């Protein structure tokens, strides 16, 4: 049976949504309790529900009732054929997969648009007494159904107001375990996909944090260096420590080389002192000096936070020329949201927000659309001064210039505002 064959057939199949049965009354000869979860087992081609979990009033142990004892299940409640409920007092077996606890609200990676989505609901189909798990619902329709507003979702959908009711078939969903087969622990779902490279670093960090250590290392090891470095910056400190400790020294050095000095210092600050020093010894001398200065707070000037990985363009280029070149030029850059307009001697004469570039006329010259009054730092500026400017002007990067206005580098917003060190006290 394929998932296509599992479409609801009127009169023979019953469509069930998990959100509509969880919490419903479970009744035998009298009220027994409330449905709290469903236990599923991986079978081909679709998982099957094996038991229902029934919660009971305080002082009574929960029940684990086989699905073949369930005579009816739906939004109106659950009917079971049991003589003595106490005979079913039992907890799910270790390793059992609980559909509500392990699947609802888990993130999935959509194979079509590479976006991280949330499972709001699960669709099941009951056929010939067997309950199959057929789809997960990540749509707004599913969200409204989940919070009890199905009537509103149905109204919007019926009136063609853009409500999405699409499902992701379970055949695209598989657990993300340490060996890529079978369930292990608290299930993290993913839709089969070709690459993780398109996921935003913050979302990727969230995914990695939720995995067990073996899973995390396995997935992280598959990432390209730039993607891995970006994700590592966003991961929580305790997980950073675990990941760094599990990687080879050469691999960690590669990742640090992709970071700005401020980001690298932020990472190394969460590691044991001995481990951080060992890594610093393996880095480029100039880069290591900057990072050490930040870590050891030998200097409070801004110079060590500057990066030259920014976009510099001459004043006589047209907006069309810069737009055409932007995608290639921006690769590997630390600051891509601003263009810094410089002359042949590297004097900074203006700055342009990327948003302004996108709406500028094709023939507009950089000198015509740039902002000439540039807010800039000097090598003598302190971290506190940079912090103040970022807060006051809501900028995402600040250029640093010398006494003759030559561009010496750019300070990214995140390197100052998101420091985990207490340099700004």
C-alpha positions as CSV (number, residue, x, y, z in Angstrom):
1,X,0.0,0.0,0.0
2,X,1.5,3.4,-1.0
3,X,0.7,6.6,0.6
4,X,-1.4,7.5,-2.5
5,X,-3.5,4.5,-1.8
6,X,-4.1,5.7,1.7
7,X,-6.3,8.5,0.6
8,X,-9.6,8.5,2.6
9,X,-12.2,6.3,0.9
10,X,-15.7,7.4,1.8
11,X,-17.5,4.7,3.8
12,X,-14.5,2.6,4.4
13,X,-11.9,4.9,6.0
14,X,-12.0,7.3,8.9
15,X,-9.8,10.4,8.9
16,X,-8.5,11.3,12.3
17,X,-6.4,14.3,13.3
18,X,-4.2,13.9,16.4
19,X,-5.2,17.4,17.8
20,X,-8.9,16.4,17.7
21,X,-8.5,13.2,19.8
22,X,-5.9,14.1,22.3
23,X,-7.6,15.0,25.6
24,X,-10.9,13.4,24.6
25,X,-12.8,11.2,27.1
26,X,-12.0,7.5,27.0
27,X,-15.0,5.3,28.0
28,X,-15.5,1.6,28.6
29,X,-18.5,0.6,30.7
30,X,-17.9,3.9,32.3
31,X,-15.6,6.8,32.0
32,X,-12.0,5.6,32.3
33,X,-9.9,8.7,31.7
34,X,-8.6,10.9,28.9
35,X,-6.5,10.1,25.8
36,X,-3.0,11.5,26.4
37,X,-1.0,9.9,23.6
38,X,-0.7,7.2,20.9
39,X,2.1,4.7,20.6
40,X,3.2,4.0,17.1
41,X,5.4,1.4,15.5
42,X,7.4,1.8,12.2
43,X,5.9,-0.5,9.6
44,X,5.9,-0.5,5.8
45,X,4.7,1.5,4.1
46,X,3.3,3.6,7.0
47,X,3.6,3.5,10.8
48,X,0.7,2.0,12.7
49,X,-0.8,2.9,16.1
50,X,-0.3,0.0,18.5
51,X,-1.6,1.3,21.8
52,X,-3.4,4.3,23.2
53,X,-2.1,6.0,26.4
54,X,-4.9,6.9,28.9
55,X,-4.3,9.4,31.7
56,X,-6.4,9.0,34.8
57,X,-7.3,11.1,37.9
58,X,-4.6,11.8,40.5
59,X,-3.7,8.6,42.4
60,X,-4.5,6.3,39.5
61,X,-1.8,4.9,37.2
62,X,-2.0,5.6,33.5
63,X,-3.3,2.8,31.1
64,X,-1.7,1.3,28.0
65,X,-4.5,-0.2,25.9
66,X,-3.9,-2.1,22.7
67,X,-5.5,-0.5,19.6
68,X,-7.5,-3.6,18.9
69,X,-9.4,-2.9,22.1
70,X,-10.5,0.5,20.7
71,X,-13.9,0.2,19.1
72,X,-14.3,3.9,18.3
73,X,-12.0,7.0,18.2
74,X,-12.7,10.5,17.0
75,X,-13.4,14.1,18.1
76,X,-16.4,12.9,20.1
77,X,-14.3,10.6,22.3
78,X,-12.8,7.2,22.5
79,X,-14.6,3.9,23.2
80,X,-12.7,0.9,24.4
81,X,-13.7,-2.7,25.1
82,X,-12.1,-3.5,28.4
83,X,-13.6,-5.4,31.4
84,X,-11.2,-4.1,34.0
85,X,-9.2,-1.0,33.3
86,X,-6.7,-1.8,36.1
87,X,-5.5,-4.8,34.1
88,X,-4.0,-2.3,31.6
89,X,-2.0,-0.3,34.1
90,X,1.3,0.0,32.4
91,X,3.9,2.5,31.0
92,X,5.0,2.5,27.4
93,X,8.1,0.3,26.8
94,X,11.5,2.0,26.8
95,X,12.1,3.3,23.3
96,X,8.4,3.4,22.4
97,X,7.5,6.2,20.0
98,X,4.8,8.5,21.4
99,X,3.1,10.4,18.6
100,X,2.2,13.5,20.6
101,X,5.2,13.8,22.8
102,X,7.8,12.9,20.1
103,X,6.3,14.4,16.9
104,X,4.0,17.4,17.7
105,X,5.9,20.7,17.8
106,X,9.1,19.1,16.3
107,X,10.9,20.9,13.5
108,X,11.0,19.4,10.1
109,X,13.1,20.4,7.1
110,X,10.9,20.7,4.0
111,X,12.4,19.1,1.0
112,X,10.7,21.5,-1.5
113,X,11.6,24.9,-0.1
114,X,14.3,24.0,2.4
115,X,12.5,25.9,5.2
116,X,12.4,24.8,8.7
117,X,8.7,24.1,9.6
118,X,6.9,23.1,12.8
119,X,4.6,20.0,13.0
120,X,1.2,21.4,14.2
121,X,-0.8,18.3,13.7
122,X,-0.7,14.7,12.5
123,X,-3.2,13.0,10.2
124,X,-4.2,9.4,10.7
125,X,-6.4,7.1,8.8
126,X,-8.3,4.1,10.3
127,X,-8.8,1.3,7.8
128,X,-10.2,-2.1,8.6
129,X,-9.4,-1.6,12.3
130,X,-5.8,-0.5,11.7
131,X,-4.8,3.1,12.4
132,X,-2.1,4.4,10.1
133,X,0.0,7.6,10.5
134,X,-0.2,9.2,7.0
135,X,0.9,12.8,7.1
136,X,2.2,15.7,9.2
137,X,0.6,19.1,8.9
138,X,2.8,22.2,9.0
139,X,0.3,24.6,7.6
140,X,-1.6,27.5,9.1
141,X,-4.8,25.4,8.7
142,X,-3.2,22.8,10.9
143,X,-2.2,25.4,13.5
144,X,-5.7,26.8,13.8
145,X,-7.1,23.3,14.0
146,X,-4.6,22.5,16.7
147,X,-5.7,25.5,18.9
148,X,-9.4,24.7,18.5
149,X,-10.2,27.1,15.7
150,X,-10.9,24.6,12.9
151,X,-14.1,26.5,12.1
152,X,-12.1,29.6,11.3
153,X,-9.6,27.7,9.2
154,X,-12.4,26.0,7.3
155,X,-14.1,29.4,6.7
156,X,-10.9,31.0,5.4
157,X,-10.1,27.9,3.2
158,X,-13.7,27.8,1.8
159,X,-13.6,31.5,0.9
160,X,-10.2,31.2,-0.9
161,X,-8.3,33.6,1.3
162,X,-5.0,31.9,1.0
163,X,-5.3,29.2,3.8
164,X,-2.9,26.4,3.1
165,X,-4.0,22.8,4.0
166,X,-1.2,20.9,2.4
167,X,0.3,17.9,4.2
168,X,3.8,16.3,4.1
169,X,3.4,12.6,3.6
170,X,4.9,10.4,6.3
171,X,6.9,8.6,3.6
172,X,9.1,11.7,3.5
173,X,9.5,11.8,7.2
174,X,12.1,9.7,9.0
175,X,13.7,9.9,12.4
176,X,17.1,11.5,12.7
177,X,19.1,8.9,14.7
178,X,22.8,8.3,15.2
179,X,22.8,5.6,12.5
180,X,20.2,7.1,10.1
181,X,17.9,4.0,10.7
182,X,15.5,3.4,13.5
183,X,14.3,5.5,16.4
184,X,16.5,6.6,19.2
185,X,15.5,8.6,22.2
186,X,13.4,11.7,21.8
187,X,12.7,11.7,18.0
188,X,13.8,14.6,15.9
189,X,12.2,14.6,12.5
190,X,13.6,15.6,9.2
191,X,12.2,15.5,5.6
192,X,14.7,13.7,3.4
193,X,16.8,16.3,1.6
194,X,20.0,16.7,-0.4
195,X,21.8,19.3,1.7
196,X,21.6,21.3,4.9
197,X,23.5,24.2,3.3
198,X,20.4,26.3,2.7
199,X,19.2,26.4,6.2
200,X,19.7,29.6,8.1
201,X,22.5,29.2,10.7
202,X,20.2,30.1,13.6
203,X,17.7,27.4,12.5
204,X,20.4,24.9,11.9
205,X,21.8,25.7,15.4
206,X,18.3,25.0,16.9
207,X,18.2,21.6,15.1
208,X,21.7,20.6,16.2
209,X,21.0,21.5,19.8
210,X,18.0,19.2,19.9
211,X,19.9,16.1,18.8
212,X,21.8,13.7,21.0
213,X,25.6,14.1,20.9
214,X,26.2,11.3,18.4
215,X,23.6,12.6,16.0
216,X,24.9,16.1,16.4
217,X,28.5,15.2,15.5
218,X,27.4,13.1,12.6
219,X,25.3,15.8,11.0
220,X,27.7,18.6,11.8
221,X,30.6,16.7,10.2
222,X,28.6,16.7,6.9
223,X,28.4,20.4,6.7
224,X,30.6,22.6,4.5
225,X,33.2,24.6,6.5
226,X,31.5,28.0,6.0
227,X,28.0,26.6,7.0
228,X,29.5,24.7,10.0
229,X,31.3,27.8,11.2
230,X,28.2,30.0,10.9
231,X,26.1,27.4,12.8
232,X,28.7,27.0,15.5
233,X,28.6,30.7,16.3
234,X,24.8,30.4,17.0
235,X,24.9,27.3,19.1
236,X,24.5,27.4,22.9
237,X,27.9,27.5,24.8
238,X,27.5,24.1,26.5
239,X,26.8,22.5,23.1
240,X,29.7,24.4,21.5
241,X,32.0,22.9,24.1
242,X,30.8,19.4,23.3
243,X,31.1,19.8,19.6
244,X,34.5,21.4,19.7
245,X,35.8,18.6,21.9
246,X,34.5,16.0,19.5
247,X,36.2,17.5,16.4
248,X,39.8,17.2,15.3
249,X,42.0,20.2,16.1
250,X,42.5,20.8,12.4
251,X,38.8,20.9,11.8
252,X,38.2,23.4,14.6
253,X,41.0,25.6,13.3
254,X,39.3,25.6,9.9
255,X,36.0,26.7,11.5
256,X,37.7,29.5,13.5
257,X,39.5,30.8,10.4
258,X,36.0,31.5,8.9
259,X,35.1,33.7,11.9
260,X,36.0,37.3,12.7
261,X,38.3,37.7,15.7
262,X,35.3,38.7,17.9
263,X,33.4,35.6,16.9
264,X,36.4,33.4,17.4
265,X,37.0,34.9,20.9
266,X,33.4,34.4,21.7
267,X,33.7,30.7,20.9
268,X,37.1,30.2,22.6
269,X,35.8,31.9,25.8
270,X,33.5,28.9,26.5
271,X,36.3,26.3,26.2
272,X,38.6,25.2,29.0
273,X,41.7,27.5,29.2
274,X,44.1,24.8,28.1
275,X,42.0,23.8,25.1
276,X,41.6,27.4,24.0
277,X,45.4,28.0,24.2
278,X,46.1,24.8,22.2
279,X,43.8,26.1,19.4
280,X,45.3,29.6,19.5
281,X,48.8,28.0,18.9
282,X,47.5,26.5,15.7
283,X,46.0,29.7,14.3
284,X,47.6,32.3,12.0
285,X,49.9,34.4,14.2
286,X,48.2,37.7,13.4
287,X,44.7,36.3,13.9
288,X,45.8,34.6,17.1
289,X,47.2,37.9,18.5
290,X,43.9,39.7,17.9
291,X,41.9,36.9,19.5
292,X,44.2,36.7,22.5
293,X,44.0,40.5,23.0
294,X,40.2,40.2,23.1
295,X,40.2,37.2,25.4
296,X,42.8,38.5,27.8
297,X,41.3,42.1,27.7
298,X,44.8,43.5,27.1
299,X,43.2,46.2,24.9
300,X,39.8,47.8,25.0
301,X,40.2,49.4,21.6
302,X,38.2,48.4,18.6
303,X,41.0,47.5,16.3
304,X,41.0,43.8,17.0
305,X,37.4,43.5,16.0
306,X,37.8,44.9,12.5
307,X,37.5,42.8,9.4
308,X,38.4,43.6,5.8
309,X,35.9,41.1,4.5
310,X,33.5,43.8,3.4
311,X,32.2,45.1,0.0
312,X,34.1,48.0,-1.4
313,X,33.1,49.6,-4.6
314,X,34.4,52.7,-6.6
315,X,32.2,55.8,-6.8
316,X,31.7,55.7,-10.6
317,X,30.1,52.2,-10.9
318,X,26.5,52.1,-11.7
319,X,23.8,50.4,-9.6
320,X,23.2,47.9,-12.4
321,X,26.9,46.9,-12.5
322,X,27.1,46.5,-8.7
323,X,23.9,44.4,-8.6
324,X,25.2,42.1,-11.3
325,X,28.5,41.6,-9.4
326,X,27.0,41.5,-5.9
327,X,26.3,37.7,-5.6
328,X,29.8,36.8,-6.5
329,X,31.4,39.6,-4.6
330,X,29.5,38.8,-1.4
331,X,30.6,35.2,-1.0
332,X,32.8,34.8,2.0
333,X,32.3,38.3,3.2
334,X,31.6,39.1,6.9
335,X,29.6,42.2,6.2
336,X,27.3,42.2,3.2
337,X,24.5,44.6,4.1
338,X,26.5,47.7,3.3
339,X,28.6,48.8,0.4
340,X,31.5,51.0,1.2
341,X,32.3,53.5,-1.5
342,X,36.1,54.1,-1.7
343,X,38.4,55.9,-4.1
344,X,41.6,54.6,-5.6
345,X,43.5,55.4,-2.4
346,X,41.1,53.5,-0.2
347,X,39.6,56.7,1.2
348,X,36.0,56.1,2.5
349,X,33.8,58.6,0.8
350,X,30.4,57.1,1.4
351,X,28.2,54.1,2.4
352,X,25.2,52.5,0.8
353,X,22.7,50.2,2.4
354,X,22.0,47.1,0.2
355,X,18.3,47.9,0.3
356,X,18.9,51.2,-1.4
357,X,21.0,49.5,-4.1
358,X,18.1,47.2,-4.9
359,X,15.7,50.0,-5.6
360,X,18.1,52.4,-7.4
361,X,17.9,53.1,-11.1
362,X,20.2,51.1,-13.3
363,X,22.2,54.1,-14.4
364,X,22.6,55.7,-11.0
365,X,26.2,56.0,-9.9
366,X,27.4,55.0,-6.5
367,X,28.5,58.6,-5.7
368,X,24.9,59.8,-6.5
369,X,23.0,57.4,-4.2
370,X,25.5,56.9,-1.4
371,X,25.4,58.6,2.0
372,X,28.4,60.8,2.3
373,X,28.1,61.5,6.0
374,X,29.6,58.3,7.3
375,X,29.5,57.4,11.0
376,X,32.8,55.8,11.6
377,X,35.2,54.6,14.3
378,X,39.0,55.1,14.6
379,X,41.6,52.6,15.8
380,X,41.6,54.4,19.1
381,X,37.8,53.9,19.6
382,X,36.8,51.7,22.6
383,X,34.4,48.9,22.7
384,X,32.1,51.1,24.8
385,X,32.1,53.8,22.1
386,X,31.3,51.2,19.4
387,X,28.5,49.8,21.6
388,X,27.0,53.3,22.1
389,X,27.0,54.1,18.3
390,X,25.4,50.8,17.5
391,X,22.6,51.4,20.0
392,X,22.1,55.1,19.0
393,X,22.0,54.7,15.2
394,X,20.7,51.1,14.9
395,X,23.5,50.2,12.5
396,X,24.5,46.6,11.5
397,X,28.2,47.4,10.9
398,X,30.5,50.4,11.5
399,X,33.5,51.3,9.4
400,X,36.9,52.1,10.9
401,X,39.1,54.8,9.3
402,X,42.5,56.3,10.0
403,X,43.3,60.0,10.4
404,X,43.0,60.5,6.6
405,X,39.7,58.7,6.3
406,X,41.3,55.5,4.7
407,X,39.1,52.5,5.4
408,X,40.9,50.1,7.8
409,X,38.1,47.6,8.3
410,X,34.5,47.2,9.4
411,X,33.2,46.2,12.8
412,X,30.1,43.8,12.5
413,X,27.2,44.6,14.8
414,X,27.1,41.0,16.2
415,X,30.7,41.1,17.3
416,X,30.1,43.9,19.7
417,X,26.4,43.7,20.7
418,X,26.3,39.9,21.2
419,X,29.6,39.5,23.1
420,X,29.3,36.9,25.8
421,X,32.3,38.6,27.5
422,X,31.8,41.4,30.0
423,X,33.9,43.9,28.1
424,X,31.3,46.6,28.1
425,X,31.0,47.0,31.8
